[in-house]
Amino acid sequence: QVQLVESGGGLVQAGESLRLSCAASGGIFSINSMGWYRKAPGKQRDLVASMTSRGATMYADSVKGRFTISRDSTKNTVYLQMNDLKPEDTAVYYCNAEGVQLGFAAGEFNRWGQGTQVTVSS
């Protein structure tokens, strides 16, 4: 069973930086894409950034130029470097991974992490 473990959230002041990490493990054959989503109170969960296995990236307009997604394929890990954080970036950040898994549930998978809180004070 594929699992995602996130880390790196916290409380920072506006203008500061944070780096989120998400490690996928558990019977992974291949990963097609990994990404970060966020959900602020009273809002829906939206895409922040994603990266395919070929390195193609996508960013929400609100984070372009401030956030950078990267990955370490050897560790099935994706990172989100968040610079110049703003109070409106406050949300629970969720990691997502899509790919193919082995084992009794062999086939495609789409998994979510447990979420990590990012709070930016003004």
Protein Blocks (a to p, Z undefined) as FASTA:
>chain_A
ZZdddehiacddehiacddddddeehiabdfbdcdddddehiacddfbdcdfkopacddf
klgokaccdddfklopacdddehiafklgccdddddddddedjkgccdddddebiadddd
ZZ
